[in-house]
Amino acid sequence: MENKFPWQSIESEILEFHWSVFEEGYRLAGVSDKKNPKREPEFYVSKAPPLTRTSPVRVYQPMAEYPALYHEFAEIDFSKSKSIIAFVNQYGFLTKWSSITIANGVPTARGIVNGIPGVEIEPLALWVEEIKAMRFAVEFWELVQNQHRRELSRVIRWEKNQDTVQVTFQEGILSNDLRPSRLHLITSSHHAPLLLDWFAPGDVFFPARYYLTHFINAHLFGHVTMRLLWTPSEWPRLKKRNVGPPSPDLRVVPCDLLGTLWLQLAQIVAGERYYQRCKNCGKLFLVGDWPATFRTNRKTCSDACRTAACRKEGKEKLQLHQRAGLTKTKRRRQKQLDPMPAGHSG
C-alpha cells in the first residue's frame, strides 16, 4: 500500500530550515557582452564544472549549526573575490537561484538556449551589496548597544523650524556606511508624529534603534516567511505531564541563506538571542536560554577552547612569576611564610 503520509520528508521540511551546498565547489565567472565588447564584463558566482544531475550536494541547517553566521558574513573582505568564494564554498548561494544560460554573452532566465543547459549563478554585485549592508548594520548595532552618543549624534539629527520638528538619519556619514550621502526622515510633525511622543527631545539612542529596525526589516522582506513548526524535544516532557498532544508553534523562518543571516541579526536586536565572544578563538557563540547550550557567564565556545584558555592563562602566570624571579620552590616557601590572605589578621 502506498504511503499517503510521507512523515520523513515532511519532518525534514518543517522542523528546521535546510540549505544545500554544491560539493564540487563554486567559482567566479566573468561574462562579456559580445554585442558591446568595450563594456566591462559582469562577474557571477557559479557552480564549478562538471555539472551533472547527480552532482553531490551537502545539506545543513544554518540557523542551528551556525547561529552567529551573520557576523562571519559581515567580516568578509568584499574587495577580494577569493574571500567571497571561500564563504560560498562553505555555506552555498545566498538566494534561491534559477537556471541561467549565457546566450550571446548575456545571462537569460530561460533554462535552455539552443540546446545548452543553464547553470546556477548569482551576481557578484549582490554579494558585495549585501556584505556592505550587513557590515553597516552590525557595526551600527554595536554603536547603539554600547551607547556611543558622539558617533550617533553625527547621524541622528533633531531639527526644529517654527512649529515643525523632525528627526532624520544622515546616510553615508559613518566610516562603515558606504552608501551615498542622503537624509532619511525618521519622524516629523507631519510624518509618523506618534514617534515624537516616544522619543525624548534630543535623544539619539531610541531613534537609532528605530532606524536600525527599519533597515533590517527592509532586508528581511522577501527572504523570511511564517510557518507552523513542531518541537519534538518538548514532546517527552508533555507526555509525562499528561497535558495531551503537542501543538505546533507559529514561527518566523528564513526562505534562503540571506534570510537566515538577517534573521539572526534581527533576533539579536530584538533581544531573543545573546552571544559571547570566545576568549580563546574569538568566535561568537550562543548563550542563555533555548536554543543556547551555554550559560550566560560562559567564556569559551567549546571544551577544547576552555582547555586551551586555561593552559594559556597558566603559561602567562608562569611567565609573570619567572619575570619576578620566583621559582616553583620560592613560590611554595612564600605561601608557607604568608599563608593568610593579605589584609587578613589572625
N, C-alpha and C positions, 0 to 999 in steps of 0.2 A: 504493500500500500504506500502510495506517495505521501511524503511528509508535507502536510499543508502548513506546518508551523516550524520553519527552519530557525529554531531558537539560537543556534550558534551564530548564524550570520546576523541575526537581529541584535544579539548581545554585543557583538564586536562593533556594531554600528552606533548604538545608543548609549553605551556605558561610558565611553570616553572618546574624545576626538582623536582620530588617527591621521597620520600623514606619511607619504611614501617618498623614498629617495632612490634614484636610479643608481644602482651599484656600479655600473660601468663608468660612472663619473660624468662630469659636465665640463664644458669648455667655453671659451669666448669666441664668438664668430662675428666677423665683420661682413656686412652686406653693402656692396657698391651699387649705385644706380647706373645701369648701363645706358639709360637714356640721357643721363646728365653726369658724365664721367668726372667733371670738375667738382661735383658735390662730395663733401666728406662722407665716408662710409658710416653707416649706423651699426652699432655693436649690440649683440644679443648674447644672452646666456642660453646655451643649448645643450642638449644631451650629446655626449661624445659617442661617436660610432664605435662598434657596429650597433645598429638599431634593428631589433627583431621583436616579434610579438612575445617571445619567450625570454627577453632580457630580464635578468634578476632585479628585483625590487625589494628594498628593505622598508618595513613598516614599523613605525614607532609612535609613541604618544608624547608629543612635545609639552603639553600642559603638565603632565605628571612627571616625565623624566627630566625635563629641563625648565623648572619653574622660574628661573631668572634669565631665560634666553634673550629677553628683550634687552637686557643690559649688555650682553655679548654682542648683539646686533648693533647697538648704538656705538660700540667701540671699534667697529670695522673701519679700516682706512680706505675710504671710498675712492681715494686718488690712485690706489693700486688695484688693478683688476684681479691680481692673484689673491688678494685678501678676500674679495667677494667670491671668487670661485672656490676658495677653501671653505667658506661658510656654506655655499650651495652643496658642495660635495658631502658635507656633514649633515645638513638639515633639509636639503631639497629646495625646490622653487618656492617663491613667496605666495603665488596665487594659483588658482585652478586654471591651468593653461589650456589652450586649444591647439589643434593641429595646424601648423603653419607650413606653407610651401613657399619657397623663394621662386617667384616667376618673373623673369626679366629684371632680376635684381631687386624686386620689390616684394616684401612679405605679403601674403594673402591668407585670409582665414579659411579658404577652401581646402579641404583635406587632401585632394589630389589634383594636380595640374599636369596635363599631358602625360598621364601615367606615372608621374613622380609622386610618391607618398610624402605627406607632410612630416615635419619634425616639430617637437615641442620646444618652444623657446620663450624667453622673457626679455623685454628690452632692458639693456644695462641702465638706461636712464631712469627706469622705475626703481631699481636698486639704489642708485645714488640719491634720488629724491627721498625715498623712504628712510634711508640711513640718516640723512641730514635732519629730517623731521623728528626721528626718534632721538637723535643725539640732543637736539634742542629741547625736546620735551623732558628727557631725563635730567639734563643739567638745570633746566628751569625749575623742575620739581625740587631739586636739591637746594636751590636758592630759596624757594618758598619754605621748605621744611626746616632749613637752618636759619630762617628769618634774616636774610641778608637785605636789610632795609635799603642800604645805599645802592646796591645793584638794582633792586626792584624799583626804586624811585626814579631810575633813569628811563624806565619803560612805562610805568603806571603813572599817568598824569591826571590831575584834577584841574579843571578849568571852570571858571565862573564868569559869565558875562551877563551883567544885569540880573535878570530873573532866571537865566538858564545855567544849569550845572551839568557837566558831562565828565565822564571818566573814560579815558582812552588807553590803548596799548600801542606803543610805538614799535612796530616790527622792524627787524634789520639793524637794531642798535647793539644788542649784546654780542659778544665775540663769537658765541656758538650759534647765533641766529643768522644764517646765510641767506635769508630771504631779502628781496628788495625792500627798501625802507618805505613804509606807509603806515598810516594811522588806522587802527582797528577800534571802532566805537564799541565800548562795553555797555554803557548805560548813559542816559541823559534825562533831562526833564521831559523830553518828548519820545524817547526810545527806552522801553523797559524801565519806566520810572520806579517800579516797585523795588528794584535793586538799590536805589538811593536810600531807601528806608533800612536796608540791610547793611549797607556799607557805612562805617563811621567816617565822618568827613576827614579827608587826608590819609585814610588808611590805604596801605598798598598790598597787604597780605591777602585779604579776602578778595579784592578784585583780581589779584594774580591767580589765586586758586580758581576763581570763576572762569577766567580766560583759559587756563590750562585745561579745565574740563571741557570747554567748548572746542579746544584744539584737538583733544583726544577723541571726543565724540565724532568729529569730522573724519578722523582716520579709522574709526570703528565702523562707520557707515558702509554697509555692503559686505562687510567681512566677518560679521558675527550674526547669530540668529538665536532664537529661543527653542528649547527642546524639553520634553518631559524625560527625565533621566532617573534610573534606578540606582540605589546604593546598596549592592549586595552585602557589603561589610556590616551593614546595620541589621540585616535580617536575623542572624542568630540572637542578637540582643532582644529584638522584638518578639521572637518566638518564645524566649524564656519568660518574658513578661506577659505572655498570652494577650497581647493587645490586638490580635487579628492580623490580617495580611498587610504587608507594607504598601505604601503609596508612593508614586513617583513624585519627584520634585521638579518644578519648573525652573530651569537654569539657562543662563546665557552661555553659549558655546561658540567657538570660532568656526568659520567656514573654510579657512585656509591658514597657512602658516603666518601670513601677515596679520590676520585677525588674532592669532594666538599671541603675537608679540604685543600688539596694542591692548589686548585684553589683560595681559599680565601687568602692564603698566597701570591700566585703569584700576585693577584690584589693589595695587599699592596706593594709589592716590585716594581711593575710597576707604582705605584702612582695613580691607578684607584680608590682606596678606602683609607679612613683615619679614624682612630679610636682615641677615647679618653678613658681614664680610669675614671670611676665614682668615685668622691671624697668621696662618702658615702659607697658604697658597693664594690668598686674595680672592678666591671665588665666592660669589654670593650664594647663600643657601637659606631655605625657608625655615622660619622658626615660629613658635606659637601654637595655636590650636590647629585642628584638622584643616587642610591636608598636610600640615607640617609634621615632622617626626622628631624635632628637637625643641628643647625648652628655650625660653627667650634669652637666658643668660649663657647659652652655649657659645663658645668662641671659635670652634673649628667645624668644618663641614663633614668630617669623617673621622673614624677611629685612627686611620693612618696619619691624617694631618694632626690629630691630637697628640699621637706619639712623637711625631716629628717636631711639633711645637715644644713638647716637654724636653726633648733632647736638646733643642736649640737653646731653651732657657737655661738648662743645666750647663751647657758649654759657655754661655755668656757669664753665668755666675762664677764658673771656674776661672775664666779669663780675668774677671774683676779681682778675684782672690789672688791670682798669680801676680797681677799688677801691683797689688798691695803687699806682696811678699809673704802671703800667708800660705804655707804648705798645708797638706792634709793633717800632719801632726800638730802644727801650730794652731790650726782651727779647732782641733779636738781639745787641746790644752786651754785655749781661750774659753771654750764652753765650760770646761771644768772649773776654771777660776771665776767665771762670772755666769753661774747657772741661772740666775734670776734675770728676768727682762729688765731693760733699762727703765728707771723710774719706779721700780717695784721695791719696796722696803720689806725686809723680813720682820 
